[in-house]
Amino acid sequence: MRKAAIDLLVCALIPAAVALVALPAPAVLTNDLFVATSSSSCQGDSPITGGACGNGTIIRSFGTTSYGAPDAGNGFDSAQTAWFQDHFGLDARGSANSTANPGGGSGFASGSFFESLLVPVQPGVALGDPGVLELPYHLHGTVTSDWGDTFVGGMQASFVNADLGWSYSGVDNGVQTVDVNLENEHWSGNHLSVVVDRDFVARVPFHVGQIFYFGETANLSVSGDSRVAPAVGFVEADFLRTATLGPAIVLDKFGNPLSNPVIESDSGFDFAHPQVPEPSSALLFATTFTGLAACRRATGLARSRMGSRGK
């Protein structure tokens, strides 16, 4: 009889346990997400010699952009972006194709986002505890150029440049906690063949149960220029869809990683499980369904026992 009563009590507590799982976090995330993604080129000479730059496309959201235009070097400039939270990519190309005139070409690509995050109270951490969010990235790309060499009085008169900048920042309790350049690379040379294949980790401090902010920005530019004829060649930096985010790691105040951490974001993106649908709803449903099934079995067994006792 006592066992039957315990079984029924457990069943009665299941709805309360389910409601407890669904309780809101100590802080409420607000709609702070900002995203900008752009691609552009110079419809004219490269920035080295001036020209009408800044033409292109820009969107205020995650997504892709693409832009291309002819340049004064009788070539074609282009840029592309693919900017999302689990990966981003940038590509820029400039070219020239004039045997009779000087000229150049350039391409520019950029993207950034800034959003609020929350590490709620969970096993291993208490409200207000300090911690660190680690975001591991892998970057892969190439920089290539084949630009004709020209000289004036024995001095080089043709130039190629490529630049990649990638940084992140964090804000906690209204104070900027980090502002770090993950990549600040410059390449120059009329004949380049460079491969970039590196791992990076962004480390953002936070306090458990308190909203903090993470921002990320990347810029890519290339330019080629011949100050005297001929102006023939190209330069391209291809980092499109190559910066990928791995599963985030949450470190407690002692520097120990949490097992299966929960990280909430303003946009709903799950930094702990990038590229994987959030399992919370399915898990809650499965837990509830399994618990109710067990409840039915326990209730049936209890009633059977009480019935047999009554007989």
C-alpha positions in Angstrom: 0.0 0.0 0.0 2.8 2.4 0.9 4.6 1.6 -2.4 1.4 2.3 -4.3 1.0 5.7 -2.6 4.6 6.6 -3.4 4.1 5.7 -7.1 1.0 7.9 -7.2 2.8 10.8 -5.5 5.7 10.6 -8.1 3.1 10.7 -10.9 1.5 13.8 -9.3 4.8 15.6 -9.2 5.7 15.0 -12.9 3.7 18.0 -14.2 5.4 20.2 -11.6 8.8 18.9 -12.7 8.0 19.6 -16.3 6.9 23.2 -15.4 10.2 23.6 -13.5 12.2 22.7 -16.6 10.4 25.4 -18.5 11.0 28.1 -16.0 12.5 31.3 -17.4 16.2 32.2 -16.8 17.0 34.7 -14.1 17.6 37.4 -16.8 15.5 38.0 -19.9 17.3 38.4 -23.2 16.3 41.4 -25.3 16.4 42.0 -29.0 19.9 43.4 -29.3 21.0 41.5 -32.4 22.7 43.7 -35.0 24.1 42.3 -38.3 25.7 44.0 -41.3 27.0 42.2 -44.4 28.5 44.0 -47.4 30.4 43.6 -50.6 31.7 46.3 -52.9 34.4 47.2 -55.5 35.9 50.3 -57.0 34.4 51.5 -60.3 37.7 53.1 -61.2 41.3 52.9 -60.2 42.4 51.1 -57.1 42.7 53.0 -53.8 46.4 53.4 -54.5 45.6 55.9 -57.3 42.1 57.0 -56.2 38.8 56.2 -57.8 35.1 56.0 -57.0 35.0 53.3 -54.3 32.2 52.2 -52.1 29.7 51.0 -54.7 28.2 47.7 -53.8 25.5 45.9 -51.7 24.8 45.8 -48.0 22.2 43.9 -46.0 21.2 44.3 -42.4 20.9 40.6 -41.6 22.8 37.3 -41.8 23.0 36.1 -45.3 25.0 36.5 -48.5 25.9 39.4 -50.7 27.6 39.6 -54.1 28.7 42.5 -56.2 30.8 43.1 -59.3 31.6 45.9 -61.7 34.0 46.8 -64.5 37.0 49.0 -63.6 39.2 51.5 -65.3 41.8 48.9 -65.9 39.5 47.2 -68.4 39.1 44.4 -65.9 36.3 43.4 -63.5 36.2 43.7 -59.7 34.0 41.5 -57.5 33.3 40.6 -53.9 31.1 38.1 -52.0 30.1 37.4 -48.4 28.4 34.6 -46.6 27.8 35.7 -43.0 26.2 33.5 -40.4 26.8 32.6 -36.8 28.1 29.1 -37.3 30.4 30.2 -40.2 31.3 33.2 -42.3 33.2 33.8 -45.5 34.6 36.6 -47.5 35.9 36.7 -51.1 37.4 39.7 -53.0 39.0 40.0 -56.4 40.4 42.8 -58.5 41.8 42.6 -62.1 43.0 44.6 -65.0 43.4 43.9 -68.7 44.8 46.8 -70.6 47.9 46.7 -72.7 47.7 50.4 -73.7 46.8 52.1 -70.4 47.6 52.1 -66.7 44.9 51.0 -64.3 43.9 48.8 -61.4 41.1 47.0 -59.6 39.9 46.3 -56.1 37.4 44.3 -54.2 36.0 44.6 -50.6 34.0 42.3 -48.4 32.9 42.7 -44.8 30.5 41.5 -42.1 29.8 41.9 -38.4 27.3 41.0 -35.8 26.6 41.8 -32.1 24.2 40.1 -29.8 23.3 39.4 -26.2 24.0 36.0 -24.6 23.1 34.3 -21.3 24.6 31.4 -19.4 21.8 30.4 -17.0 22.1 28.7 -13.7 22.8 25.0 -14.3 24.7 22.1 -12.7 28.2 23.3 -11.8 27.6 27.0 -11.7 25.6 29.3 -9.4 23.9 32.7 -10.0 26.6 35.4 -10.2 29.6 33.1 -10.7 32.2 34.4 -13.1 33.0 32.2 -16.1 34.5 32.3 -19.6 32.8 31.4 -22.9 35.2 29.8 -25.4 34.3 29.8 -29.1 36.7 27.8 -31.3 37.0 28.7 -34.9 38.8 27.3 -37.9 39.9 29.6 -40.7 40.9 28.3 -44.1 41.5 30.4 -47.3 43.9 31.3 -50.1 45.5 34.5 -51.4 46.7 34.4 -55.0 47.9 37.0 -57.5 49.5 37.1 -60.9 50.0 40.8 -61.8 52.3 42.0 -64.5 55.5 43.7 -63.4 56.1 47.2 -64.7 59.0 49.6 -64.0 59.7 53.3 -64.3 63.4 54.3 -64.2 64.2 50.9 -62.7 61.6 51.3 -59.9 58.6 49.0 -59.4 55.4 50.7 -60.8 52.9 47.9 -60.2 51.7 46.7 -56.9 49.3 44.1 -55.3 48.0 44.2 -51.7 45.6 42.0 -49.7 44.4 42.5 -46.2 42.3 40.4 -43.8 41.1 41.7 -40.4 39.1 39.6 -38.0 38.3 40.6 -34.4 35.9 40.0 -31.6 34.8 41.9 -28.5 32.8 41.2 -25.3 30.8 43.4 -22.9 29.8 42.3 -19.4 28.0 44.4 -16.8 28.3 47.4 -19.2 32.1 47.1 -19.4 34.1 46.0 -22.4 36.0 42.9 -21.2 37.8 41.9 -24.4 38.7 43.5 -27.8 41.0 41.1 -29.6 42.3 40.8 -33.2 42.2 37.1 -34.1 43.7 37.9 -37.5 45.3 41.1 -38.9 47.2 39.9 -41.9 48.7 41.9 -44.8 50.1 40.3 -48.0 51.8 42.1 -50.8 53.4 40.9 -54.0 52.6 40.6 -57.7 52.9 36.8 -57.6 51.3 35.3 -54.5 50.2 31.8 -53.6 49.4 31.7 -49.9 47.3 29.2 -47.9 45.9 30.1 -44.5 44.9 27.2 -42.3 44.6 28.1 -38.6 42.6 27.5 -35.5 41.5 30.4 -33.2 39.7 30.6 -29.9 37.6 33.6 -28.8 37.4 33.9 -25.0 34.5 36.0 -23.6 34.1 36.6 -19.8 30.6 36.5 -18.3 28.7 36.1 -15.1 26.1 33.3 -14.6 22.5 34.4 -15.0 23.5 37.9 -16.3 23.3 39.1 -19.9 26.6 39.7 -21.6 27.4 40.6 -25.2 29.6 39.1 -28.0 30.5 40.9 -31.2 32.5 39.9 -34.2 33.8 41.7 -37.3 35.8 40.7 -40.4 37.0 42.7 -43.3 38.7 41.6 -46.5 40.2 43.8 -49.2 42.4 43.3 -52.3 43.9 45.8 -54.8 46.1 45.7 -57.8 47.5 48.7 -59.6 49.8 49.5 -62.5 50.8 53.1 -62.7 52.1 52.7 -66.2 51.0 50.5 -69.1 50.5 47.7 -69.4 48.0 46.9 -66.6 47.3 43.2 -66.8 46.7 40.7 -64.0 44.5 39.7 -61.0 44.5 39.4 -57.3 42.0 37.3 -55.2 41.6 36.5 -51.6 39.2 33.6 -51.1 38.0 33.0 -47.6 34.4 32.3 -48.6 32.5 29.9 -46.2 35.8 29.0 -44.5 35.6 30.4 -41.0 33.7 27.7 -39.1 32.6 27.7 -35.5 32.9 24.5 -33.4 30.9 23.7 -30.2 31.3 26.4 -27.6 32.9 25.6 -24.2 31.8 27.1 -21.0 34.4 27.3 -18.2 33.3 27.7 -14.6 35.1 30.1 -12.1 37.8 27.4 -11.6 38.5 27.0 -15.3 36.7 23.7 -15.6 34.5 23.0 -18.6 30.8 22.4 -18.0 29.3 19.1 -19.3 26.7 19.8 -22.0 26.4 23.6 -21.2 23.4 25.7 -21.9 24.0 29.0 -23.7 21.0 31.2 -24.6 21.2 33.8 -27.3 19.1 36.7 -28.4 18.7 35.2 -31.9 18.0 31.7 -30.6 21.2 30.3 -32.1 22.7 27.5 -30.0 26.5 28.3 -29.7 27.0 25.0 -27.8 25.7 23.0 -30.7 26.3 24.9 -33.9 24.7 23.5 -37.1 22.6 21.2 -34.9 18.8 22.0 -34.3 18.2 22.9 -30.7 17.0 19.8 -28.9 15.3 21.4 -25.9 11.7 21.1 -27.2 12.2 17.5 -28.4 14.0 16.6 -25.2 11.3 18.1 -23.0 8.6 16.3 -25.0 10.5 13.0 -24.9 11.1 13.4 -21.1 7.4 14.2 -20.5 6.2 11.4 -22.7 8.5 8.8 -21.1 7.5 10.1 -17.6 3.8 9.9 -18.3 4.1 6.4 -19.8 5.9 5.3 -16.6 3.2 7.1 -14.6 0.5 5.1 -16.4 2.3 1.9 -15.7 2.8 2.8 -12.0 -0.8 3.9 -11.6 -2.0 0.7 -13.2 0.2 -1.4 -11.0 -0.9 0.5 -7.9 -4.5 0.1 -8.6 -4.0 -3.6 -9.3 -2.2 -4.0 -5.9 -4.9 -2.1 -4.1 -7.6 -4.1 -5.8 -6.0 -7.4 -4.9 -5.7 -6.2 -1.3 -9.3 -5.3 -1.2 -10.2 -8.8 -2.2 
